[in-house]
């Protein structure tokens, strides 16, 4: 039986140290949110590349760990169009390079639910963002994975 863990459960660390610790604890898979997990690797928009992804996959692989999911936690319903565009672009970059990390899944939550905003507006922004991301994912043969989270627009399977 194999088990996985959120990589940043062990804190933000240098990538080689983090891979080693996760492997030593017997985990075979990680969900890797770059900005939350690594203290020594850049993760800003424009910094991912095939080489970056392969380096990380190789480092984790040396410790018997595979990247099962690339985490990219952004607010897809942010009311500011500039911040929402940044979030969608960041997620698209993760989709483009997911396979280089050894995965076909990029995950996010859906953005914080703001009761002071019109509910239909938030749902419309979410649909628009996800449609754009799914189109990008299809281009690269990968998947957009949505996580339900307390306090977010999608909080449970019922939402």
C-alpha positions in Angstrom: 0.0 0.0 0.0 1.3 3.5 -0.9 0.6 6.7 0.9 0.9 10.4 0.0 1.1 13.6 1.9 1.0 17.4 1.3 4.7 18.2 0.9 4.4 21.4 2.9 3.2 19.3 5.9 6.9 19.2 6.8 7.2 23.0 6.4 8.9 25.1 3.8 12.4 23.7 3.2 15.1 23.4 0.6 13.8 21.0 -2.1 16.4 18.3 -1.6 15.9 18.3 2.2 12.1 18.1 1.8 12.3 15.2 -0.7 14.6 13.3 1.7 12.4 13.8 4.7 9.3 12.8 2.9 11.0 9.6 1.6 12.4 8.8 5.0 8.9 9.0 6.4 7.7 6.3 4.0 5.5 8.4 1.7 5.4 7.4 -2.0 3.5 10.4 -3.3 3.2 14.1 -2.6 0.9 17.0 -3.5 3.4 19.6 -4.2 2.5 23.3 -3.8 5.7 24.9 -4.9 5.3 28.2 -3.0 4.3 26.5 0.2 6.9 23.7 0.1 10.2 25.1 -1.2 12.5 27.7 0.5 15.2 27.5 -2.1 13.4 27.4 -5.5 11.6 30.2 -7.2 7.9 29.7 -8.0 6.8 33.1 -9.3 4.9 33.3 -12.6 7.4 32.9 -15.5 9.9 30.8 -13.5 8.6 27.3 -14.3 10.2 25.4 -17.2 10.6 21.8 -18.3 14.0 21.7 -16.7 12.7 23.0 -13.4 9.9 20.3 -13.3 12.3 17.5 -14.3 14.8 18.5 -11.7 12.2 18.4 -9.0 10.8 15.1 -10.2 14.3 13.6 -10.3 15.1 14.9 -6.8 11.9 13.4 -5.3 12.4 10.2 -7.3 15.8 9.7 -5.8 14.0 9.3 -2.5 11.2 7.0 -3.8 8.6 9.8 -4.0 6.5 10.9 -7.0 4.6 14.1 -7.5 1.0 13.0 -7.7 -0.5 16.4 -7.8 0.9 19.9 -8.4 -0.8 22.3 -6.1 -1.5 25.9 -7.3 -3.6 27.6 -4.7 -5.1 30.8 -6.2 -8.3 32.7 -6.0 -10.2 32.0 -9.2 -13.1 34.3 -8.1 -11.1 37.4 -7.0 -13.2 40.5 -7.7 -10.2 42.5 -8.9 -9.8 41.5 -12.6 -6.0 42.1 -12.5 -5.5 39.8 -9.5 -7.8 37.2 -11.0 -5.9 37.3 -14.3 -2.6 36.8 -12.4 -4.2 33.8 -10.7 -5.5 32.2 -13.9 -2.1 32.8 -15.6 -0.3 31.2 -12.7 -2.5 28.1 -12.8 -2.1 27.9 -16.6 1.7 27.9 -16.2 1.4 25.0 -13.8 -0.8 23.1 -16.3 1.8 23.6 -19.1 4.6 22.1 -17.0 2.7 19.5 -14.9 4.0 16.6 -17.0 7.6 17.7 -16.4 7.0 17.2 -12.7 5.7 13.7 -13.4 2.0 14.4 -12.9 -1.1 15.1 -14.9 -3.1 16.9 -12.1 -3.0 20.5 -11.0 -5.1 21.3 -8.0 -6.6 24.4 -6.5 -9.4 25.5 -4.2 -12.1 27.8 -5.6 -11.5 31.1 -3.9 -12.9 32.5 -0.8 -16.6 32.9 -0.5 -17.4 36.5 0.2 -20.9 36.9 1.5 -20.9 40.6 0.8 -20.5 39.9 -2.9 -23.3 38.9 -5.2 -23.4 35.1 -5.1 -24.2 34.8 -8.9 -21.3 37.1 -9.7 -18.9 34.8 -7.8 -20.2 31.7 -9.5 -19.9 33.4 -12.9 -16.3 34.3 -12.2 -15.6 30.8 -11.1 -17.2 29.3 -14.3 -15.3 31.7 -16.5 -11.9 30.9 -14.9 -12.4 27.2 -14.9 -13.5 27.1 -18.5 -10.3 28.9 -19.5 -8.2 26.6 -17.4 -9.9 23.4 -18.8 -9.2 24.6 -22.3 -5.5 25.0 -21.4 -5.4 21.7 -19.7 -6.8 20.0 -22.7 -4.0 21.5 -24.8 -1.5 19.8 -22.6 -3.3 16.6 -21.8 -3.6 17.2 -18.1 -6.4 17.8 -15.6 -7.7 20.7 -13.5 -8.5 19.3 -10.1 -10.8 21.3 -7.8 -10.7 20.8 -4.0 -13.6 21.6 -1.8 -12.5 23.7 1.2 -14.3 25.2 4.1 -14.9 28.9 3.6 -14.5 28.6 -0.2 -17.1 28.9 -3.0 -17.1 25.1 -3.3 -17.1 23.9 0.3 -18.4 20.3 -0.2 -19.7 17.9 -2.9 -23.1 19.4 -2.4 -21.9 22.8 -3.7 
